[in-house]
């Protein structure tokens, strides 16, 4: 029987063999770098030597208040890339020494949702999500190895390869929204996801992209990364500025990336008649959004609420990163060693970085 997370980490008082380390969240705000013994891979599994793990907003929310799915104590980190250290029985697609980029979930392929092409809703995806990338080593389960692991192109940096998971979410959302090159798009939220959406839209040739957000640094980064217009929600007149887009008709598509009800309201208010809204950022449980049903009907609005991703989205995200022209690595603007994992979360709390690369 495999030990539980608590048994594995809470009693680690002496260095384990190879002095392997993993960041474990024991309680909200209580993140510790613990010694652990890297597990041997079983049938279909891989042991990955982590070369880079990226910070994520979900990690920060979990650090602040825990998570409804991940029981504490839990290892943290789920955006990563690395090198195969050991191969389990039956694995033929990869060998020791291969450089990999991996999405941390994969569907079962047989349930109600999988059979209908909605693999993003498969229960296995979240229940068996790979966690623990803030570490020296990470065990990849067989279902992830089989479906969502790819060899990293040699020219692609490990830190950019680690963006496979968040970019897969972006690809899924934009596949549903179907932006057209001639359209005008407003992104609400200038964080990492908002700017990743912007880069993907720019790569797709979208004509006009505006980013609305708070914070001088984030808005400056949005401009540097290629936004045609930045809108300061805190000090400007966002309603008037959004209305000027698209020759005065307003944006064809609004993508909400704040995960706050206020952002959802703002996105709905800014879209033009006949336009589409993507509620990309997930709001806290128990919150609600009021909708003017008359406007919804007579303005012919389309509301989209994407969640997670499907294997075909991961494949497309891999292709975009492997191509090298997306330049997604530009949203990573801080680097810290694994030993400084506590400082990483201090930076995230202050909002002074978009994404931080954690290097073991």
N, C-alpha and C positions, 0 to 999 in steps of 0.2 A: 504494500500500500504506500502510495506517495505521501510524504508529510504535507500538512497544511501550510499555508503561508505563515501563520503564526509560529508553528513549530520550526519552520525553516529559518526564520529570521529573528524572532524575539530572544532566543537563547544564544545568539551568536556572540560569544564573549572572547573567542580566540580566532585568529586568522584561519580561514579554511584553506585547503590545498589550492595552490596557484593564487592565493589572495584575491579571489574574485569578489567584486563588489556589486551591490545593487541598492538603489534608492527605494526605500519602503515607507509608505505613509501609514503610520500607526493610528493616528487620530487627526482630525482637522488641525492643520498647522504644525503637526509633529512628524516631520520628514527626517528620516535617518539613513545614512549610508552604512549598510550592513555588509559583513562578510558572508559569503555563502559558497557552497560547493556546486559548481555547474553540473546540471544533470546530464547523464548520458542519453543520447537520442534513441528513442524506441523505433519500431517499424514505421517507415514513412516520414520520420521526423528529421530535423536538422538542428545542430547546435551552431549558432551564429556568434562570431566574435563581433561585437558592436563597434563600428567605426565612427558613427555619428548618430545621435538621437536629438530630435528637435522638440523645443517647448511647444505647448499647445494650450489654447484657451480652455479646453476640457480638463486638462491637467490642473490648470489654475483653479477652476471651479471646484474640482475634487479636493484640491489642497485646502481650499477655504472651508468647505462644508461637507465633504464626503461625496458619495455618489450612490444613486438609488440601486444600481446594479452591482457595483464592485464593493464587496464586503471588506471592511478593514480588519486587520492590516492588509494592504495590497501594494505590490510593486507598482511603480508609476512609469509612464513613458510608452507611447505606442506609434511614434513616427520615427523610423530608423532605417539604416542601411548598414551592411557589414560584410564580413568574409566568412564563408563556411569553415568552421573549425572541425566538425565531425559529422559524418553522414550515417543515418540510421539504416537498418536493414530494408532492402527493397527500393531505396531511392536510386533511380538511374538518371534522372534529369540533371542532377547537380553532383559535384564532387568537392572534396576538401580543397580550399584555396579559391573557389569561385567567389567573385564579388557580386552580392545580391542587393536588390531593392525589393521591398516586400510591403504589401498591404496587410494589416494585422488581423483581418477577418476574412472569412469565406463562408458561403452558404452551404446548406446540406445538399441542395440540388434535387430534393425529392418531396419537400413539403408542399402544402397548398400554394404558398406564395412563390416558391421556386418554379413550380410547374406553370405558373402564369407570368413568368418573366419579371416578377417583383422580388428578386433575390435580396434586395436591400431590406425587406421586411422579414426575412427568415430569422427565426428566434435564435438559431445557432450563431448568427453573425455577432450579436452582442454578448450572448452567454459564454461563448468560447473565444472572446477577443484576446489577442496576445497583449499582455501587459508586462512591463518590466524592462523597457528599453534603456532606461537610465542605469546602465550596467555594463560590465565587461563582457558578459555572455548572455545570450537569450535563446531559449528553446522554442523552435518553431514547430507547431503541431502539424500532423499529416495533412489535414484538410486545407491549411493555409499553403503548405509546400506544394500541394497538388494543383491549386487554383490561382493563387495570387502572389507567387514568387517569380522573379525575373532576374536574369543575369544583367548586371549593370554594365553599360558601355564604358570602356576604359577611359574615354574622354570626359565622362560625366563625373563631377565631384560627388563624394559620398554625401555631403550636406544637401546638395540639390536632389540627389536620388532619394533622400529621406522624405522628400515632399510628395512621394507617391500617394500616400493616404489622403492628405488634405486635397490634393489636386483631383483625386478620384471623386471626392464629394462635389467639387466645383464642376467637374465634367458631367456628373449625373444631373446637377441642377440646370446646367446650360443645355443639356440634351432635351430636357423637358421644356425649357423656355424658348429654345430655338431662336436665338438672336440672329438677325439678318445684317449683312454689311452696311446697308443703307440706313439702319436704325440709329436712334439716339438712346443711350442707356444711362441711367442714374444709379449709382451704387451708394446705398446708405450705410455708412460705417467704413472708417479708414484704417481698420486693423488688418491683420495678416490675411484673413479670408477675403476681405473686401478688395485688397490689392492683388491677391491671387486671381480673383474673378476678373479684375481689370486686365491683368496680363493675358489671361486666356481670351478675353474679348478682343484685345488688341491683336493677338495672334490670329484670330478668326476674321480680322479685317473690319471690325465694327467701326462705323463712321465717326461717331461722337460719344465720348465716355466722360461723364462727370462723376466726381466722388464727393459726397457730403459727409462731414464728420466733425469731430472735436479734437482740439489739441494742435498747436502750431507745428510740432514735430511731425505728427502723422500726416497732416495735410501737406507739409513740405515734401515728405517722402512720396506721397501720392503724385505730386507734380513731377518730381524727379523721375518717377517710374513711368510716366507717360500719360497721366490724366490730362484731358483737354481742358478741363475746368475743375477747380476745387471750390467747395462751398463750405464755409465755416458755419456750422449750425449754431454755435454758441454766440457769435457776435454779428453775423450777417443777417440777411433776409432770405432764408432758404426757400420760402415759398415763391418769392418773386424770381430768384435766380433759377430755380427749377423750371418755372413757367417760361423762361426765355429759351430753354433748350428746344431743339428740333424746329427752329424757325418760329418759335412762339406757341407751338402746340403742346409743348411739354414732352417728357420722355415716353418713348414707345414701351420701354421695359424698365422697371425698377427692381433692383435686387437688394433686399434688406439683409444686412450682415451684422447687426448689433446684438440680436437675441434679446431685445428689450421690447416691451409692448409699445413704448413710446416710438421706437424705430418702426415697428409694424404700422402704427397709425400714420407716421410721417410718409412711409412708402406708399400707402394706400391713397393718401391725400395728393401725392405729387404726380401720379401716373396720368397720362392723357386719356381722353375718351377712346375706347377701343383698345386700350393698352393692356399690358400684362404685369403682374407683380409676383416676384419670387420671394417668399418668406423663408430665406435660407437660415437665418439665425434662430435657434430654438429658444423659446421663452420658458421661464420657470413654471412648474406645475401650478394649476389653480388660477392662472391669469386668463384674461378674456379680452377679445377685440370686438368692439362694436362696429357694425357695418351699416352704412346708409343703403338700405335695400333698393331704394329708388335709383340711386346713382349706380349701384352694382348692375341693375337691370338695364336702365336706359343708356348708360354709358358703355354697356357691353364689355365689362371688365372680365379679365381672366386671372384668377388667383391660383398660385401654385405653391405647394409646401413640400419641397423635396426632403428626403431623409437618407443619409448614408450613401451607399453606392452599390452597383452590381458588378459582376466580373467583367462585363463589357466596358464599363466605365473605367475600371482599373487598367484594362488593356489599352484604352485610348489615352489615359493619363501617362502610362508608360511610354507610349509612342511619342507623345508631346515632349516629355522630358528627354527621351533618347535622341530626339531630333536636334536638340540643343539650341533651337532658336527662340524658345519661350522665355528664357532668361529668368526662370522662377527663383533661382538662387539669390536674386537681388533682394528678396524680402527678408533674408536672414542677415540681420545687422548686429549680431553679437555672438561671441564665442567664449565658452568657459570650459575648463576641465571638469570631469565628473566629480572630482574632489570638492569642487565649489558649487555643488548642486543647490545648497541652501541659498547662495547668492543669486542663482538663476531665478528662484522664486521671488526673491526680493525685487529683482529687476522687473519681473512680470507684474508684481503688485503695484509698482510705481508707474507702470505703463511706459517705460523708457526704451523698450525694445519691441520690435514686431515679432521676430522669432529669434531664439537663441539656439545655436548649435552646441550641444553638450558632447565633448570629446573624451572618451575614456582614456 
